[in-house]
Amino acid sequence: MQHIEEIELISSTIGSAYEAILREDSWVGVLSNLTQLAKADSGSYVLIDESAPKIVQSKNLDLSVLDSYNKDYAAFDPFHGEIMRNSAKNVVHDRSEVDNDFIRNSVWFQEFYRLNRIHSIIALPLHNETGLAGSFNIQRVAGRKNFSDHEIRLINCLAPHFNRAHQIMQKIKVMRQEVMIESMSLDAVTTPILLIDEKSHVILASQAAQQIIRHESILKLEKNHLWASSNSGFISLKFSSRPFEKSLNRGNDRKPLRVISLPLAPDSEFNKVFQRPLCMLILDDPEIIPASLNELLTELFKLTLSEARVCVALGSEGLTPQECSDVFGVSITTIRTQIRSIYNKMGLRRQADLVRLISLLHLTRSKN
């Protein structure tokens, strides 16, 4: 019966670790299961912040112990120092890592352990790409026996799951931060644009695009898709790996709203963040004064001003690279370097693709 309960608790502990990936404050559930599994008295989740360890979550740990560690003794913690940094072990048990001489001369053992009535600690090191990131610790108070070999083996089996879950959580945190940054930069874009993935899910939408959607009855953002009115009802605007445009009739003698779809280059900033193909939907409203073509190119594709100038010359004015060199007074080598950069940023392969894309963007920019 006890064996079955152990298996159930191990399964629950692993499950709670992967649940905590999306909610960083949920690691206390992992600590709860760990303390129960190893018959410990308390548990703590320690992160190394600016090179110093700090307890960020705990289970059954007295607040005085937590404060004592974070304020006075973290710097003396040998396990987040040389022991775990240089150890390849999944589990570090204090009593097996140091000898009696070390214990007698250690501030950690002689002061922190004694003042807080700690007998023994098991630490599960957490690593990231740059090294030691922190640990999960479980403690037994003075008067208890050492952790048994069986209990240590149980914790050792769980350690890889904790490390994997913690690493995934850290990567998701970084991605969320990147998305937030990209979202903030997208909000600064004055052009009404949306980013959609291969499943046609809307990933991000600029404030300008959201405003148009709110005020135009022919558009709606629902179930994470952008829908447009048609003769047969609303249809979802789909992801496309090729540029295209769609004209939406608004009636009442109003000029049609154009939707321009442009696939993003594989190494574009947004594709790198979301790690999947994306395309950009531009809501081109002829009733709104548009940005100049050069401004649009710098805003949407992060072209430099000189690259935008060359881009327009090649794609709209029909100049050759040599003619661009002559007109702008720069070397042909510089022009060719700029063309390579333009193609990379815009996800193009040849000048015909550039002409097609510029023609899509140029139509309303030539209107009075």
Long-range contacts (C-beta under 8 A, 24 or more apart in sequence): 6-37, 6-154, 9-33, 9-36, 9-37, 10-37, 10-154, 10-157, 10-158, 13-37, 13-158, 14-158, 14-161, 17-158, 17-161, 17-162, 17-165, 18-161, 18-165, 20-165, 20-169, 21-165, 21-168, 21-169, 21-172, 22-169, 22-172, 24-169, 24-173, 25-57, 27-57, 27-136, 28-57, 28-58, 28-59, 30-136, 30-162, 31-57, 31-58, 31-59, 31-136, 31-138, 32-59, 34-136, 34-138, 34-155, 34-158, 35-59, 35-60, 35-138, 37-151, 37-154, 37-155, 37-158, 38-122, 38-138, 38-147, 38-151, 38-152, 38-154, 38-155, 39-151, 40-122, 40-138, 40-139, 40-140, 40-147, 41-139, 41-140, 41-141, 41-144, 42-138, 42-139, 42-141, 43-136, 43-137, 43-138, 43-139, 44-69, 44-136, 44-137, 44-138, 44-139, 45-134, 45-136, 45-137, 46-80, 46-134, 46-135, 46-136, 46-137, 47-133, 47-134, 48-80, 48-132, 48-133, 48-134, 53-77, 53-80, 53-134, 53-135, 61-139, 62-116, 64-116, 65-116, 65-118, 68-112, 68-115, 68-116, 69-112, 72-112, 73-107, 73-108, 73-111, 73-112, 76-106, 76-107, 76-108, 76-111, 76-112, 77-108, 78-102, 78-106, 78-108, 79-121, 79-123, 79-135, 80-132, 80-134, 80-135, 84-123, 84-125, 84-132, 84-135, 85-131, 85-132, 87-125, 89-125, 90-124, 90-125, 90-156, 90-159, 90-160, 90-163, 91-122, 91-123, 91-124, 91-152, 91-155, 91-156, 91-159, 92-122, 92-123, 92-124, 92-125, 92-135, 93-120, 93-121, 93-122, 93-123, 93-147, 93-152, 94-120, 94-121, 94-122, 94-123, 95-120, 95-146, 117-141, 117-142, 117-143, 118-142, 119-143, 119-144, 119-146, 120-144, 120-146, 120-147, 122-147, 122-152, 122-155, 124-155, 124-158, 124-159, 124-162, 124-163, 125-159, 125-163, 126-162, 126-163, 126-166, 127-163, 127-167, 128-166, 128-167, 128-170, 133-166, 133-170, 136-162, 175-273, 178-273, 179-204, 179-273, 179-274, 182-269, 182-270, 182-273, 189-299, 189-300, 190-291, 190-299, 191-282, 191-291, 191-296, 191-299, 191-300, 192-282, 192-283, 192-284, 192-285, 193-280, 193-281, 193-282, 193-283, 193-300, 194-226, 194-280, 194-281, 194-283, 195-264, 195-270, 195-278, 195-279, 195-280, 195-281, 196-226, 196-237, 196-239, 196-278, 196-279, 196-281, 197-239, 197-274, 197-276, 197-277, 197-278, 198-239, 198-276, 198-277, 199-239, 200-225, 200-226, 200-236, 200-237, 200-238, 200-239, 201-225, 202-226, 203-270, 203-274, 203-278, 204-270, 208-283, 209-281, 209-283, 212-257, 212-283, 212-285, 213-283, 216-250, 216-257, 218-248, 218-249, 218-250, 218-257, 219-248, 219-257, 219-283, 226-281, 228-259, 237-261, 237-281, 239-277, 239-279, 240-279, 241-277, 241-279, 243-356, 243-357, 243-360, 245-360, 254-287, 255-286, 255-287, 256-286, 257-283, 257-284, 257-285, 257-286, 258-283, 258-284, 258-285, 258-286, 258-363, 258-364, 259-283, 259-284, 260-284, 260-360, 260-361, 262-300, 262-357, 262-360, 263-347, 264-347, 265-344, 265-345, 265-346, 265-347, 265-348, 266-347, 267-344, 268-345, 268-347, 269-302, 282-361, 284-363, 284-364, 286-364, 286-367, 290-364, 290-365, 290-367, 291-365, 292-365, 293-358, 293-361, 293-362, 293-365, 296-361, 296-365, 297-361, 301-345, 301-346, 302-345, 303-341, 303-342, 303-345, 303-346, 306-338, 307-338, 307-341, 307-342, 307-345, 310-335, 310-338, 310-339, 310-342, 311-342, 311-346, 311-354, 311-358, 312-358, 314-339, 314-342, 314-351, 314-354, 314-355, 315-351, 315-354, 315-355, 315-357, 315-358, 315-359, 316-355, 316-358, 316-359, 316-362, 318-355
